[in-house]
């Protein structure tokens, strides 16, 4: 297997997709306002979207863990019991 020369940078894959010209212009304008290139802005947006998706999936997985959770009925009953105790 051939080795890359020291300091060589791996070639980055390119992604191509079609978008509406108006959307492209809006993105390019927003990127310019932020002092970024369209590529920089789009990359940041994709990373944020990916992180949000991962966070949401992990959050849902955590909610699926039933240990230490109560049903809505149990929560309502506890609330009503506390309210009744306060009014006695």
N, CA, C and O of each residue as an XYZ file, in Angstrom:
352
protein
N       0.843     -1.170      0.000
C       0.000      0.000      0.000
C       0.894      1.242      0.000
O       1.828      1.351      0.795
N       0.596      2.155     -0.889
C       1.397      3.375     -0.998
C       1.062      4.311      0.154
O      -0.097      4.437      0.550
N       2.071      4.953      0.676
C       1.871      5.897      1.770
C       1.830      7.299      1.209
O       2.502      7.618      0.229
N       1.025      8.133      1.853
C       0.950      9.531      1.456
C       2.181     10.254      1.987
O       2.661      9.949      3.078
N       2.688     11.204      1.221
C       3.816     11.994      1.735
C       3.397     12.739      3.000
O       2.239     13.127      3.153
N       4.349     12.931      3.893
C       4.066     13.626      5.138
C       3.534     15.022      4.821
O       4.082     15.729      3.975
N       2.457     15.408      5.512
C       1.864     16.720      5.300
C       0.830     16.740      4.192
O       0.207     17.777      3.959
N       0.626     15.627      3.500
C      -0.367     15.583      2.437
C      -1.768     15.635      3.044
O      -2.020     15.047      4.096
N      -2.662     16.333      2.381
C      -4.026     16.488      2.858
C      -4.927     15.540      2.077
O      -4.858     15.469      0.849
N      -5.766     14.817      2.796
C      -6.703     13.899      2.145
C      -7.681     14.708      1.294
O      -8.124     15.785      1.693
N      -8.007     14.181      0.134
C      -8.945     14.850     -0.755
C     -10.344     14.783     -0.153
O     -10.809     13.713      0.240
N     -11.008     15.930     -0.083
C     -12.350     15.994      0.487
C     -13.371     15.654     -0.579
O     -13.275     16.133     -1.709
N     -14.351     14.828     -0.229
C     -15.387     14.510     -1.213
C     -16.262     15.735     -1.481
O     -16.471     16.567     -0.598
N     -16.760     15.832     -2.688
C     -17.651     16.925     -3.059
C     -19.071     16.392     -3.119
O     -19.302     15.252     -3.523
N     -20.009     17.216     -2.718
C     -21.419     16.857     -2.742
C     -22.121     17.869     -3.637
O     -21.958     19.078     -3.475
N     -22.895     17.366     -4.570
C     -23.633     18.240     -5.478
C     -25.119     17.963     -5.345
O     -25.539     16.808     -5.275
N     -25.919     19.030     -5.311
C     -27.370     18.886     -5.338
C     -27.968     20.161     -5.899
O     -27.368     21.234     -5.831
N     -29.150     20.026     -6.449
C     -29.847     21.169     -7.033
C     -30.713     21.831     -5.981
O     -31.408     21.162     -5.218
N     -30.662     23.181     -5.949
C     -31.566     23.926     -5.086
C     -32.166     25.060     -5.899
O     -31.632     25.455     -6.935
N     -33.258     25.560     -5.423
C     -33.934     26.672     -6.072
C     -32.998     27.886     -6.104
O     -32.356     28.186     -5.098
N     -32.909     28.586     -7.239
C     -32.005     29.750     -7.320
C     -32.293     30.808     -6.255
O     -31.366     31.428     -5.735
N     -33.565     31.018     -5.928
C     -33.895     32.009     -4.902
C     -33.338     31.599     -3.542
O     -32.823     32.434     -2.798
N     -33.442     30.304     -3.219
C     -32.883     29.806     -1.961
C     -31.372     29.970     -1.953
O     -30.804     30.391     -0.945
N     -30.716     29.646     -3.050
C     -29.261     29.808     -3.157
C     -28.878     31.263     -2.906
O     -27.936     31.537     -2.162
N     -29.596     32.190     -3.517
C     -29.288     33.611     -3.345
C     -29.478     34.059     -1.901
O     -28.690     34.848     -1.379
N     -30.531     33.549     -1.259
C     -30.770     33.901      0.143
C     -29.661     33.358      1.039
O     -29.182     34.053      1.935
N     -29.255     32.114      0.790
C     -28.178     31.516      1.581
C     -26.877     32.275      1.357
O     -26.156     32.578      2.308
N     -26.583     32.575      0.112
C     -25.340     33.287     -0.208
C     -25.325     34.665      0.456
O     -24.294     35.098      0.971
N     -26.474     35.351      0.442
C     -26.559     36.673      1.079
C     -26.359     36.570      2.591
O     -25.637     37.373      3.181
N     -26.998     35.584      3.214
C     -26.843     35.400      4.663
C     -25.395     35.059      5.006
O     -24.839     35.574      5.976
N     -24.796     34.194      4.205
C     -23.389     33.831      4.426
C     -22.510     35.076      4.348
O     -21.620     35.271      5.175
N     -22.766     35.907      3.356
C     -21.971     37.131      3.201
C     -22.131     38.050      4.402
O     -21.159     38.643      4.870
N     -23.357     38.169      4.900
C     -23.589     39.001      6.089
C     -22.810     38.492      7.293
O     -22.399     39.271      8.152
N     -22.611     37.177      7.349
C     -21.864     36.569      8.450
C     -20.370     36.480      8.150
O     -19.602     35.967      8.964
N     -19.956     36.978      6.983
C     -18.534     36.946      6.619
C     -18.039     35.551      6.275
O     -16.869     35.229      6.482
N     -18.946     34.716      5.744
C     -18.599     33.333      5.420
C     -18.848     33.072      3.939
O     -19.604     33.785      3.279
N     -18.198     32.043      3.444
C     -18.491     31.597      2.098
C     -19.763     30.761      2.138
O     -20.195     30.324      3.204
N     -20.349     30.547      0.991
C     -21.532     29.695      0.914
C     -21.197     28.298      1.432
O     -21.995     27.689      2.145
N     -20.027     27.796      1.077
C     -19.608     26.460      1.539
C     -19.490     26.415      3.055
O     -19.957     25.467      3.686
N     -18.870     27.433      3.645
C     -18.730     27.473      5.106
C     -20.096     27.518      5.783
O     -20.349     26.792      6.745
N     -20.980     28.386      5.265
C     -22.307     28.529      5.854
C     -23.088     27.227      5.751
O     -23.696     26.787      6.726
N     -23.074     26.607      4.566
C     -23.812     25.365      4.354
C     -23.247     24.234      5.213
O     -24.003     23.427      5.754
N     -21.927     24.174      5.340
C     -21.307     23.135      6.163
C     -21.741     23.286      7.616
O     -22.097     22.303      8.265
N     -21.711     24.521      8.129
C     -22.150     24.756      9.504
C     -23.616     24.372      9.685
O     -23.982     23.769     10.695
N     -24.458     24.720      8.705
C     -25.882     24.400      8.792
C     -26.093     22.886      8.807
O     -26.917     22.383      9.571
N     -25.358     22.166      7.975
C     -25.481     20.706      7.940
C     -25.003     20.072      9.246
O     -25.620     19.130      9.741
N     -23.911     20.584      9.802
C     -23.399     20.054     11.072
C     -24.422     20.300     12.186
O     -24.684     19.413     12.998
N     -25.002     21.514     12.222
C     -26.010     21.816     13.239
C     -27.222     20.897     13.103
O     -27.736     20.393     14.102
N     -27.676     20.680     11.881
C     -28.827     19.802     11.642
C     -28.513     18.379     12.091
O     -29.342     17.720     12.718
N     -27.314     17.914     11.768
C     -26.901     16.576     12.169
C     -26.846     16.454     13.689
O     -27.338     15.475     14.249
N     -26.248     17.443     14.363
C     -26.161     17.413     15.820
C     -27.544     17.446     16.457
O     -27.784     16.763     17.452
N     -28.464     18.239     15.887
C     -29.831     18.282     16.400
C     -30.503     16.916     16.272
O     -31.186     16.464     17.191
N     -30.304     16.263     15.129
C     -30.909     14.952     14.903
C     -30.362     13.925     15.890
O     -31.117     13.122     16.439
N     -29.052     13.949     16.115
C     -28.434     13.011     17.052
C     -28.934     13.290     18.468
O     -29.274     12.364     19.204
N     -28.977     14.570     18.848
C     -29.462     14.931     20.184
C     -30.908     14.475     20.384
O     -31.255     13.940     21.437
N     -31.744     14.690     19.372
C     -33.149     14.291     19.477
C     -33.268     12.774     19.614
O     -34.046     12.281     20.431
N     -32.503     12.041     18.824
C     -32.559     10.580     18.894
C     -32.085     10.089     20.259
O     -32.693      9.192     20.845
N     -30.997     10.678     20.766
C     -30.496     10.280     22.083
C     -31.479     10.657     23.180
O     -31.644      9.918     24.150
N     -32.138     11.812     23.029
C     -33.130     12.239     24.006
C     -34.323     11.300     24.034
O     -34.825     10.952     25.102
N     -34.772     10.893     22.859
C     -35.890      9.956     22.786
C     -35.501      8.613     23.380
O     -36.313      7.966     24.041
N     -34.273      8.191     23.151
C     -33.811      6.927     23.730
C     -33.791      7.025     25.250
O     -34.155      6.077     25.945
N     -33.363      8.178     25.762
C     -33.331      8.359     27.217
C     -34.739      8.359     27.786
O     -34.974      7.819     28.867
N     -35.678      8.961     27.063
C     -37.062      8.972     27.538
C     -37.677      7.586     27.519
O     -38.565      7.283     28.316
N     -37.206      6.744     26.611
C     -37.728      5.384     26.515
C     -37.306      4.538     27.708
O     -37.927      3.516     28.001
N     -36.253      4.962     28.393
C     -35.798      4.250     29.583
C     -36.801      4.519     30.697
O     -36.890      5.645     31.186
N     -37.546      3.516     31.099
C     -38.649      3.703     32.037
C     -38.214      3.762     33.494
O     -39.027      4.092     34.358
N     -36.977      3.457     33.787
C     -36.523      3.462     35.175
C     -36.617      4.877     35.737
O     -36.058      5.818     35.174
N     -37.312      5.010     36.825
C     -37.419      6.308     37.479
C     -38.482      7.210     36.879
O     -38.543      8.389     37.228
N     -39.316      6.701     35.994
C     -40.360      7.523     35.401
C     -41.707      7.185     36.018
O     -41.888      6.119     36.608
N     -42.650      8.112     35.871
C     -44.011      7.889     36.348
C     -44.974      8.127     35.201
O     -44.655      8.850     34.257
N     -46.139      7.528     35.277
C     -47.159      7.758     34.260
C     -47.826      9.101     34.525
O     -47.690      9.669     35.609
N     -48.538      9.597     33.540
C     -49.267     10.843     33.708
C     -50.331     10.695     34.788
O     -50.577     11.623     35.558
N     -50.953      9.540     34.841
C     -51.965      9.295     35.872
C     -51.357      9.372     37.270
O     -51.952      9.953     38.178
N     -50.171      8.787     37.443
C     -49.490      8.837     38.741
C     -49.125     10.283     39.093
O     -49.255     10.701     40.243
N     -48.675     11.027     38.108
C     -48.316     12.421     38.333
C     -49.543     13.236     38.738
O     -49.479     14.051     39.658
N     -50.664     13.011     38.044
C     -51.912     13.709     38.375
C     -52.364     13.376     39.789
O     -52.770     14.261     40.542
N     -52.290     12.087     40.150
C     -52.724     11.652     41.476
C     -51.858     12.310     42.560
O     -52.374     12.788     43.570
N     -50.550     12.330     42.342
C     -49.646     12.959     43.305
C     -49.947     14.447     43.429
O     -49.934     14.994     44.532
N     -50.215     15.099     42.309
C     -50.527     16.526     42.320
C     -51.806     16.793     43.117
O     -51.858     17.687     43.962
N     -52.845     15.984     42.823
C     -54.111     16.173     43.519
C     -53.969     15.887     45.008
O     -54.572     16.576     45.831
N     -53.187     14.889     45.356
C     -52.956     14.585     46.773
C     -52.259     15.750     47.461
O     -52.614     16.113     48.582
N     -51.271     16.337     46.799
C     -50.574     17.482     47.384
C     -51.495     18.679     47.515
O     -51.456     19.391     48.519
N     -52.322     18.905     46.506
C     -53.275     20.022     46.563
C     -54.254     19.830     47.703
O     -54.585     20.779     48.414
N     -54.726     18.579     47.880
C     -55.654     18.285     48.969
C     -55.006     18.488     50.318
O     -55.652     18.970     51.249
N     -53.744     18.132     50.442
C     -53.018     18.297     51.708
C     -52.820     19.777     52.026
O     -52.789     20.155     53.197
N     -52.686     20.611     51.012
C     -52.477     22.029     51.231
C     -53.757     22.715     51.697
O     -53.705     23.715     52.413
N     -54.903     22.179     51.292
C     -56.180     22.817     51.619
C     -56.820     22.271     52.884
O     -57.936     22.669     53.221
N     -56.169     21.397     53.576
C     -56.732     20.823     54.801
C     -56.456     21.699     55.977
O     -56.856     21.376     57.096
